[in-house]
Amino acid sequence: MKRLMLSLLVVTVLPLFTQCQSPDMQKPREQFDLQGHRGARGLVPENTIPSMLKALDCGVNTLELDVVISKDKKVVVSHEPFLNYKICKNPEGKPITEAEGRSYNLYQMNYDSIARCDCGSMGNPDFPEQQKMTAFKPLLADLIDATEKYAREKGLQPPRYNIETKLEPTTDNIYHPEPQEFMSLVYQVVKEKGIAERTCIQSFDVRTLQALHKMDSNITVALLVAKNPFYENAIKELGFKPDVYSPYHLLVTSSLIEYGQREGIKIIPWTVNDFDTMQKLAKMGVDGIITDYPNRAQGLFEQK
């Protein structure tokens, strides 16, 4: 029944999309990783299947998304481990207050309840261009099935996935399981769906990446950075060399890019939403960008 609902939702919302003309990116796709942040959050409700399909229409190489764990141990695509009052209604279809939001702890809710929470029809006040539509938090497995099918039908290259694990030490066993269990559940889905070679796991929490590295050192790993530590120290804390160093875009410097090139570490900053900054970073030599508006990167590759 859930998969039928999922299929009906995709069919229903697709005609509503504004068109995204994918540029001729064959050569840049080999060199530059355009990632759609939470799909195409600036245009379609975040971390939903329609958002991922929109990002594919806009020519992204990689679908960036976040995952949390439900009470019944399902891997759910969501940025917060609770309901965001700005964009979500509760399972009964009613708006919630900021104070109520954290009481809807997804780690204490079975997926059947989470799936009834509409997180799209109210829109997002922070993204006025975002289309309002009924949308729900999908299972990671269902999102992968839908995007793989869409790419095949559209004749697109199979997408890559950049999956962020949402956890921190202070909320272990409150909003999420401990890193080993969290990562085991995500890894199981990735392996079952046969996308391991196209998947990157990213996190601000080094414990997740350390657990994955012990589990399977072949999966691509990205270290997310929000502050401005000396990058060598940040990597030393991780304990091994990540494949990707992913800082907030204002932290990108020429010395960081030189360090990445010297050490064989890709530099992919987040979240870059205006064309001028995209172009500036591309000219500096970053290996990709993460953006809420992949449509705004349409001319980037021709002008790089």
N, C-alpha and C positions, 0 to 999 in steps of 0.2 A: 504493500500500500504506500509506504514512504517513497519508494522509487517511482511509482506511478505519479504521486504528487509532484515529485521533483521534475519528472519529464513534462508534466502539464505546465509547471511554472516556467520552465525554459521556453516552451513553445509560445506561451502567452506573452512573455515580456520581450522576446526578441524583436517583434515588429515595432515596438515602441522606441528602440534605440535610434539615436541620431547616427548618421553614417560616419565611420572612421575610414579614411582612405589610407590603406597601408602603403608606405613608400617602398621604392625599390631599394631593399636593404641587404641584398645578398652578400656583398663584401663587408659592410659594417656589422652584419649579424655575426660574422666570424671574428670580429675584433672588439665589438662593443656590446655590452650586455644591458639592454633596456629592460628594466623590471617594473611591472605594474604593482604599485603599493596597495596591498589589500585588494588586488585586482585593478580596478580603475576607480578608486574611491571618490575622486573628484566628480565623477560622472554618474555612477551607479552605486547603490548601497554596498558598503564595504564587506569584504570577506564572504560574499555570497557567490553562488554559481553565475548569475547574470553579470556580476562585476568581473569575474574571470573571463567570461566569454567576450565581454566588451574590450578587455585588455588585449585579448588575442586579435580582435578585429582591428585594434590600433597598432598592431605590429610588434608587440613585445616579444622578447626572447624568453623571459622568465616571469612566472606568476609568483609574486611575493604574498605570503599569507601567514596568519598566526593560528596556533592551535592551543586548546585547553583540554582538560579531561573531565568527563561527566561522572556522576556518581556510579553509573553502571559501566564505567571504564571504557567509554567510547571516546575516540579522538574527534573533537568538535572544532570546527573552524570559527574562531572568535578572538578578538583582540583582548578584551577583558575577560577574566574568569567569573564575571557577574554581568548582570544586565546594565548596559549603559542607558541611563534614564533619558538622555538626549535623543536617542534613536530607537529605543526598544519599548514595546508594550509587554505586559506580563502574559502568562499563558491564558488568562481569561480575556485577553484583548484590550486591557485597560492601560492607559498611560501610568507611569510611576514617577515618584518624586526622586530627587537626588538622594535623600535620606533613605529611601526604600531600595535603591538600586543594588547596594552591596548585600542586602538580605537575600536577593535572588542569586545565591552562590551556585554557579554551574557545577561545581564539584559535589554539591549536595542535591543536585537535581538529576533525575534520569533523563536520557535523551528525548524520550517521548514528550516530556514537559517542555524541554528546551525548544523542540521543533515547533511548538505552538506559539512561540514568541515572535511576533512580527517586528522586525528590525529594519524596515524600509519605508513603510507608508507615511511615516511622519517626516521623512527626509532628515537631513543633517544641517543644523543651523550654521555649522562651520564651513559647509560646502554648498553654497547657494546654487551652483550649476548641477548639483546632483539630482537625478531624476527620482521622483517619489514612486515607489512601487511596493507591493506586498513582497516581503523577502524574509527568509529565515536563515538561521545558522546551520549550515549543512555538516554532515559527517565528512571528514577528510576523504574517506574511501569513495563517497558519492561524488564529491567534487572532482576527484581524479577521474572517475569514470566519465563524468559529463564533459570535462575539458578534453580528454583524450578522444572521445567520440566526435566532439565538435571540430577538433583539429583535423581529424581524418576526413570528415565530410566536407570541410572547406579546403582541403588540399594544402594545409599548413604543415610546417615542420612540427614534430611533437614538442610541446613546450617543456621548459625546465621549470622546476619548482624550488622556491626558496622558502623553507618552512621555519618560522620562528617559534621557539618554545617559550611560553609565557609563564615564568616562575621566578621566585626569589627566595632566599633562605628564610626570611621572616614569615613567609606564608606557607611553608611546607606543611602538608597534612591539614591545612585550613582551606586554601583555595586550589590546591593541587597536590598530587602525590610527590614524594621525594624524587630527585633527579633520575635515579636508576630506573624506577618503575615508569616514570613519565616517558623517558627516552625509549624504553622497551616497547611501550604501547605504540609510539609513533613509528619506530623502526619496523615493527611488525606490519603495519599498514603499507609502508613504503616498499617493503620486500614483497608482500603479497601482490601488490599492484604492478610489480616489475619496473619501477621507475627509479631504482636506487642510483643508477648511473647518471640520471638527469636531476638528481635532488641535491640540494644544499640544505644543511641544518644550521640555522643561525640563532644566536642568543646573546643577551647581555650577561647571563648567568654562566660562568665558565664551568660550573659543575655539570651542566647538561652536555656540553661539548666534550668534557673529559670522559663522561660515561659513554658517549657515543664512540669516541676514539678507541676505547677499550673494546667496545662491541664490534666495530667495523671501521678500521682506519682508512678504508678506501672511499667512504662517502665524503663528499665535499663539506667543509666546515667553514663557517663565517663567524668572526668575532665582532659583535656589535659594540660600538663605543659611543657614549653620549657626552662624556666629559673630555678633558684634554690631557690625559696622562701621556707621558712619553711612551710612544708606541712600543718601543722595545720592552719597557716594563710591563705593559699590558699583555704582551705576548708571553713574557716570562711567567706571569701569573697563570696564564692558561696552561703552560707546561709543554707545549709543542707548537710547531709552526702551523697556523691556520692557512687554508687555501685563500681565504678572503679576509681582508681587514675592512670593516664597514663602519666608518665614522659618520657623525652628523656632518652635513656638507660644509658647514662653516669651519670645521676643523681641518679641512684638506689644505695641505701646503705642498710646495714643490719638494721640500725635503722628504715628506711622507711618501710622495709618489716615487721619488728616487730610491727610497728605502725599499718600497714594494717591488720595484723593478729589479733591484739588486738581489733581493731575497726570494724572488719568485712568488710574491704574495700579491694578489689582485686587490686593487683599491676601488671599492664601490660604495660611494656615499649615499646617505639618505637625508631627508626626503626633499627632492629638488623639483620645485613646481613652476618656476618661470623659465622661459626660453633662454634669456640672457645668461642666467646662471648655469643652465645646462650646457650652453655653448662654451662658456668660460671654462668649466670643469673638463669638458671634452678636449679642449685645446691644451689644458694643463697636462692631460695624459691619463685621466682616470680610466679604469677598465669598464665602467658602466655607471648607471645611476638608477636609483629607485625613486619613482615619482607617482603621485596621486593622479596626474594628468598625462598619461602616455600620448594622448592626442596632441599635446603641445610640443612633443618631440618630433613631429612629422617632418620638419625641415632640417633637423639637426645633422643628419648624416650627410646630406649634400653640402652643408656649409662647414663641416668640421675641419 
